[in-house]
Amino acid sequence: KQEVTQIPAALSVPEGENLVLNCSFTDSAIYNLQWFRQDPGKGLTSLLLIQSSQREQTSGRLNASLDKSSGRSTLYIAASQPGDSATYLCAVISRGSYIPTFGRGTSLIVHP
Amino acid sequence: DGGITQSPKYLFRKEGQNVTLSCEQNLNHDAMYWYRQDPGQGLRLIYYSQIVNDFQKGDIAEGYSVSREKKESFPLTVTSAQKNPTAFYLCASSTGTSGGYYNEQFFGPGTRLTVL
């Protein structure tokens, strides 16, 4: 059974820092990996989707990488801002499944 | 604008009541999902549907029911059999399979259900 772990569970940094959030998964046979952002009391917003054949995806200050062989993905946030404060979740869809497996998220606070 | 809408945003249920949460999407997605989110537990899958008139139980389906009569709608009923329904409920959709790859999941804004 696929398991997804996100480390750290919480992170507090000063504005302007470059950040790396980690996502690891136990079964490397995946279709894709998706990163989400969730603000308190809100739904999940899709940030980046990486297909299994891809190594990375970029959107603005965000860059997500995927290393299937080691079962890892990282979300890199450049020049963090207070508006980046949220919970970040990753999810993978394993081969043979229609259902994504979610990590429990990393709660990020960027203080001015 | 394309997207997923959920209503109501807040819902209060008395003991013994059934309540229905609405989820509508205009993204023309085949697959739809219901998740429950509790503090410290992450997202748990309640039900999912890959096509109209078909749906499957997820990990925590007991005490819940769904229907999928239209492609754009996937309502969730929380029955009186669900003993601890207070939670944040999220609906999602995706295009399902596409050339062997599964496409992005998109989420609605959520419904917070509280038992009085």
Contacts between the chains, C-beta under 8 A, distances in Angstrom:
chain1	res1	chain2	res2	distance
A	31	B	100	7.5
A	31	B	101	5.4
A	31	B	102	4.7
A	32	B	101	6.3
A	32	B	102	6.0
A	32	B	103	7.9
A	34	B	104	6.3
A	34	B	105	6.4
A	36	B	107	7.6
A	41	B	88	7.7
A	41	B	110	7.5
A	41	B	112	7.3
A	42	B	109	6.2
A	42	B	110	6.7
A	43	B	4	7.9
A	43	B	6	7.8
A	43	B	90	5.8
A	43	B	107	4.1
A	43	B	108	5.3
A	43	B	109	4.6
A	43	B	110	4.9
A	44	B	90	7.0
A	44	B	92	7.7
A	44	B	105	7.9
A	44	B	107	4.2
A	45	B	107	7.4
A	46	B	104	5.4
A	46	B	105	6.9
A	46	B	106	6.3
A	46	B	107	7.8
A	49	B	103	7.5
A	49	B	104	4.9
A	51	B	101	5.6
A	52	B	101	7.5
A	89	B	42	7.9
A	89	B	43	7.7
A	91	B	105	7.1
A	93	B	102	4.6
A	98	B	31	6.9
A	98	B	48	7.0
A	98	B	50	6.2
A	98	B	96	7.1
A	98	B	97	7.8
A	98	B	102	7.0
A	99	B	33	7.8
A	99	B	45	6.1
A	99	B	48	6.5
A	99	B	58	7.3
A	100	B	105	6.2
A	102	B	42	5.6
A	102	B	43	4.7
A	103	B	42	7.2
A	104	B	40	7.8
A	104	B	41	7.7
A	104	B	42	4.2
A	105	B	42	7.0
